[in-house]
Each structure stands twice: as structure tokens, then as C-alpha cells.
Amino acid sequence: MARRTEADGTPERRVWPRVLLAALFVAVTALVVGTLAATRVDTPASSEPYTPSALATPTAQPTASATKHPAPPRVLLALSATAAWRAPAGSCPGTPVTLEYTTDAGVTWKPSTSAGSLGATSVLDLERGLNGAVTAVGQMPDACAPQQLTTISRADKWHPLDGPVTSWFVVPGSPASINTPTGALPTPCAAVNSVQAGTEVNVAVLCDDERLFRSQDAGVTWDSGFWVPGAVSLGGTKQGYIVAAIGTPMCTGVQLEIFSPKAAPRDRSSAGCHATNADLGTVQVAVGADTVWLWVGDEIGPLTRDGNNWK
């Protein structure tokens, strides 16, 4: 894989060629064109304890042989082949979490002092903002209402951002619901593992029972879904979505699957395997600037591709 977080020496630097990764996504989803975009969620600040505005009722039954995979306990944002942010998901109320960033492809990580001073005890989302900024959605211990934070890309200058929250995330306290540009909406999941928005209207949710659902109207309606055996994490790309799966017969490690934003003759394809001996109990996938990052156990960093294998 890419990088270990322990001080076990300086690993070989591996950088994914953008042209090859872009070609992979184009080949798999040739009929799909999408653009990642920031989206709005109207969640006003409040001094009152946070209460979800919508509770979802699951509309589809999970596959009997599926394994439960709860939402990952950490969050990863890939910016490029060398830069990324990460954080524990935390909880609210709870103890303050630490955001960290790297500019050397995960060889070293530096904790954010400015984010720590804000006192957020959970991170619900990390994503690119406008004009090169990075945004986070966190919860403060006073009321636990989702609050948007922002900083300049690769800079440790986090501060609260006034106005509506502009991210998609699972509604705290209502695991079957997601926040959308029009407020909280139900999903087909009994519990959402993760949510990714491709555009203002294209969004996907990965359920904790290994099912993937896609919407083309900002979460109002959903397709019939896919069962993705072993699915544990969901990432977003300009062309669609990438799912990380474990325990598959064709891969000793993490299997990568690509899905287009909508139904098409070729809307799903295997992208290959990342073989690893790392602990598969916690897996996070993210995509940034045509680079796929994986956080598997204590290994984290960008991947390179060698045929059908990812390293």
C-alpha cells in the first residue's frame, strides 16, 4: 500500500499517474459525465440541543447473506497525489477530535492546532470547498448542531463558517437519513455507512448491509440498488463512485469497484485489488485529483496501479 503511520522508516514514494487513472474511469464509465460540486444543507446554528429534522424508514430489505459494516470511525479527504486531510469521526458529546494533514503522500502527518482550538468533538464530513478551500462539518459539545468549518487548502487556519452547511452527511441520531440541499431526507438504508455526492443532483449511499443506492434527484428517489459483497467504504469521482470491499474471493485485501451515477449498460466494473496484510477492520477510500487513497488499518496513502493490482 502507500504509507504507514508509525515511525518505521521512510517508505518508497509511489505517485499515481493522473492520465492512467483518468483513462480507467473513462473506460469503465464511458457513457457518464459528471462534475463534483459542493451542495447546500440548510442546518441553522442553534443553542438548543440538536434534533434531526427527518427520520428515515427503510424501504428495501437487506440481502440475507450480507455482513453489517457500520459507518467508519474516521474520515479521509484526498486532495492530490501528495496532500490529504484525515480525522477520527468522534461523537457528540465527546472529547475534541484532532484533524491532521499531510503534504508528502502520507509519510508524515501534522495535527491542526487551529482546528483543535475550535473544540469539535466529531467530524461528519470533509470535502473540498470553493476557491481551493477545505471544509469540514463538525459538532460542538455545547449543542451538538452540525457546524461548517473551513480553511485554505493545505493551511492550518480553520475557523467557523457562517450560513447554511454546504455538505452531504449522515444525520446524527438518524442513521437512515442524510442531509441534502433541501434538508434531511430518508434513504433506502436501515443505516447509512457513507454518502457521496457527485453533482448537485447525483448522490449515492452505501448502506451498512453492503447495498449501494444511487439517486439522480438529490435524494428524493433512489434506484433499485446493488448488493456489493464486502462493501465497507464509498468514495466519489467525477464519473461516478468507487466502492472498497473486503473478504471477496478474488482479492486478499481491498477490492475496488466502480459505479456510474445512473443505470447504464456498463454501470459497474471491477477496478482491481489492493493486496495487504493490514487490519481490514477499518477501511476508508477517497479520491482526489485523479488519485485513489486508501486508509486500511494503520496504512494510509495514495495507490499506484500495476495491471489489475493496486499498491
N, C-alpha and C positions, 0 to 999 in steps of 0.2 A: 504494500500500500504506500501511502505517502509519508507521513511523518509520525513519530512517537512523541508524546508529551513529556516523557521522562528525560532526564539528562543522561542519555545513553549514547552520546556521540553525535556527530553531525552526519545525517543521512545523505545519500546521494540525491541531488536535486533533479526532480522529474517535472517537466512542464508539458502540458497537453497542447499540441499544435491546434490552433483555432480552426484552420482550414479543414483538418481531418474531422474534428468534432462537428463542425457545421455541416460537412458532407454527410456524416452519419445521420444527423437529424433530418436533413433534406431527403435522403434516400428512404428513410423509414416513413416519413410523413410528407411525401411529395405533393399531396393534394391539399395540404394545410398551410395556411399562412397566418401567423398570429404575432401580436406585439405585447410584451409585458408592459403593464400600465399600473400606476398607483390608483387605488379606488378608495372611495369615502365610506366611512361608517359613522353615522351620527350618534355619538355617545357623549353627551354633555358632561362636563365636570360637575361633581356634586359633593357636598359634605356628608350626605347620608350614605349609609352602607349600601353597597352595590347590589342591585337585584336584577336578574336577567329579565329583559322585556319580552322574550318569547321562549316557550318551552316546546321542543320538538317531539312529535310522536313518530316513531319509525314506521315506514310504510312497506318495507320488504323484509322477508325472513332471511337470516344469515344461512350460509351453506353449513350443513350439519358437520362436515369434517374440518371446518375452519378452526384455526387456533386464535385465541384472543391476544391481541397486541395493543396494549394501552398507549396513549399518547406519549411520545418520547419525553424523557425528563430533562431534555436540553434542546437548545435552538442554535441553528447554524445559518449564517448568511455568507455566501460566496460572492466576492466582488470581481475577482480576476484569477489568473493562474498563481498569483502570489499573495493576494490580500483577502482577508475574511474576518468576520466577527463571530463570536460564539458566546453562549451564556447558558447557565442552568435555567430550566423553566421555572423552578421555585414554586411558591404558593403564597396565597394571601388570606389571612395574616401569616406572617412568617418572618424569617431573618433576611436582611438585604442580600441580594444576589450580586455577583461580580461579572461584569461584561469584560471580555478580553478581545484583543485584536492582534493580527499577525500581518506582516508585510514581507515575510520571507518564506511563503508557502507552507507555513505551519511548523517550521523549525523551532521558532520561539514565539511565545505569546506574552503580551503585555497587558496587565489589568488596567482598566479605565478608572482613573481617580475621580473624574468629573461625574461619571455615571454612578459610581459608588456613593458619592456625596448626596445624590438625589434620594436614596433610600428605598428604591423599588425592591419589593420582595418577590416579584415574579416577572417573567418576560413572556408575553403571549405571542409576540411576533417580532421578527427582524426582517427588514427589507430595504431595498434602495428607495430613496426619496427623489425629489425633484432637484435638478441642477447639481447632481453629484453628491447630494446629501445621503445620509443613512438615517433611517427612522426605526424606532422601537416602540412597541406598545407594552407598557408595564403597569403594575398595580402598586399603589402606595398604601402603606399599612393603615392610614387614617380612615379611609372609606372603602378601599379596595376597588374603586372605579377604574376602568381602563383609562390610561393617560398616555398620550403620544409624546415621545421624546425624540430629539433629533440632534445630529452632529454633522459637521463637514466630513466628507469621506476621508478615511484614514487619519482623522484628527480626534483627539480626546477632548472635545468641547461639548459634551452632552448638556442639554437644557430642555425644560418642558416646552412643548409647542401648543399654543392656544388654538382653540377651534375644534372642529369635529375630527375624530380619529380617522385616518385615511388608510386603514389596513383591514384585511380579512383575518379573522381568527376565531377559534372555538370560544363560544360564550362561556365564561367562568360560571360554574354551578349548573350549567345546562349542556352536558356533553353531546347531545344530539342536535344542537343548534349552532349556527355560525353567524357572526356579524357580517352584514352586507352593506352596500351603499344606501339601502333603504331601511336598515335596522336589522334586528335579529330574525332569522328565518329557520324553519326546520329543515332537516336533511333526511335522506333515507336511512341514515345510520342510527343504531341504538346508542352508539358513542363514536364520535369522530376522533380518529387518530391524528389527522392533519388535513389542512385545507390549503389549496394553491389557486390563485387567480392568474389566468393567462392574459386576459384583457379585462375591460370593464364589464363584459358580459360572460366571458368564458371562465368557468371555475370548476375545480374538481375537489372531491373529498375522498379521503381514504378512511374507511371505517375500521374499527378495531377488530373486526372479524374478517379482514382480508378482502373486503369488497371495495371496488373503486367505482364512483359515480361521477358523471360529468353533466354540467349544465351550460346552456348557451344563452340563458336569460337571467344571469346574475343570481342564480339560486332559487328562482321561482319554481321551475320544474327541472326534473332530472331524467337522465336516460335509464335504461333497464339495468345498467351496471355490469361489471366484470367481477368474477372471482379471481383474484391473483394469489395463488397459494404462497404463503410465507411472507406476504407484503407487510412491511414494517415502517416504511417511510415514503413520503411523497415530495418530489421536487417539481419546479416549473421551468419550462423553457419557452422560447418564442414560438416554437412549433407545437408545443403540447406539454405533456407531463412525463416525468421519469419516476418509476417506482423501484425501490430497493426491496428485494425479497431474500429470505433466508430459508435454509432447510429444503432447498429444491434438489431433485435428483441429478440435475445437470451441473450443479455448482457447489463446491465445498467452500463456502464463503458467502458473498453477497451477489445475487443475480440482479441485473439491471434490465428493466422492461420499459419500453417507450410506448406512449399512447397519444393519439391525436386528440384535439379538443372536441371533435364530434365524430359521429358514426361515419365510417368510410370503408371501402373495400379492403384497405390495408391500414386499419386504425390501431393495430397493436403489433409490436415486434420485439423480439429479444435483442438486447444490445450487448450481451456478453456477460462474463463472470469476473468478479474480483476475488481471487483465492486468498484467504487469510486465515491465520490461526488466532486472531484476536477474538475477544469475547463478543459473541453475537447477541448478547442480551440487550445491548443498546446500539442502534444503528440510525444514522441521520444522513440523508443525501441532500445536496444543494447544487444549484447550477448558477454560475456567474460568468459573464463574458466568454461564453462558449467553453467553459471549463467545468467538469464534474468534480465535486468534492465529496468525500465520504468521511464520516466520523464513526468509527467502529471500535467499540471498547475504548482503549487508550490510544488508538491510532487515528490520526486526522491529517488530511491534506488533499491536494488535487491528484487526479488519476491520469495516467497515460494509457494508451491502448496498444496492445500487441496482438493483432489478429482478433480473435474472439475473447481475449483476456484483457483485464484492466489491472494496472499495477499502481 
